[in-house]
Amino acid sequence: MNREQMSKIAHTHHPIKSPLDDESVSRLLAHALPNGDERVLDLGCGGGEWLLRALTTHPRLRAEGVDISESDLAEARRKAVGLGLDDRLALHCRKAEEFSAPHRFDLVLCIGSTHALGGLLPTLEAARDHLAPGGRVLVGDGIWEREPSPEAVEVLGDFADLPTTIERVTAAGWTPVQGHVSTRRELDDYEWANWGTLASWALDHPAHPDGPEVLAWATARRTEWLRTYRDTWGFATLLLRPTPA
């Protein structure tokens, strides 16, 4: 079973593919969409969960999502049809850095997908190219809440702490206007949901040829979380506006 299939199973009960709960997502979207008639772009949208929630709560909203996963986009399209939102949602199967549109966007999202664009600051520069005057960017990325071990950096990547992250963002020409740092409960709920759902799938399909592999993967990832990065890694979601030159 490939990683994309395992990820799809793992997120069955946590469709927001980042450590945020429903209340946090709703609150961030409310701040990001003050008018309710914005044009929204999600770079690395996956199954489109952020866009679907925004479209559901804002009936005048228009949205577009970009991702390289055809299966994720198909799932987003299926959900949009079921919710009656498909006439306001456009989905594009391509690399985020290759996407272009004839119009600009009032909100550009990239939550948990900054790796697709080379990291946080390159993601913000890509978002700037799509942003309409007065627009906002909602970006979510990892942070270190405490000094990480070399093993944690090797597993997750080279993040910074929250103050340093904010300093880098502001130096790059952005002003934070709202934000959220995932709580311990959100972080733990996300990890338990991922690896527990995968393990349950394997136990529920004992005759499946991929069952042992999936169970071993879930066990290894759970151990890695508990032993390597649970006490140091965090996640920050920032609502940003361009700083006037």
Sequence and secondary structure as in RCSB ss.txt:
>XXXX:A:sequence
MNREQMSKIAHTHHPIKSPLDDESVSRLLAHALPNGDERVLDLGCGGGEWLLRALTTHPRLRAEGVDISESDLAE
ARRKAVGLGLDDRLALHCRKAEEFSAPHRFDLVLCIGSTHALGGLLPTLEAARDHLAPGGRVLVGDGIWEREPSP
EAVEVLGDFADLPTTIERVTAAGWTPVQGHVSTRRELDDYEWANWGTLASWALDHPAHPDGPEVLAWATARRTEW
LRTYRDTWGFATLLLRPTPA
>XXXX:A:secstr
  HHHHHHHHTTT  SSSS  HHHHHHHHHHH SSS  EEEEET TT HHHHHHHHH TT EEEEEES HHHHHH
HHHHHHHHT GGGEEEEES GGG   SS EEEEEEES GGGGTSHHHHHHHHHHHEEEEEEEEEEEEEESS   H
HHHHHH     HHHHHHHHHHTTEEEEEEEE  HHHHHHHHHHHHHHHHHHHHH TTSTTHHHHHHHHHHHHHHI
IIIITTTEEEEEEEEEE   
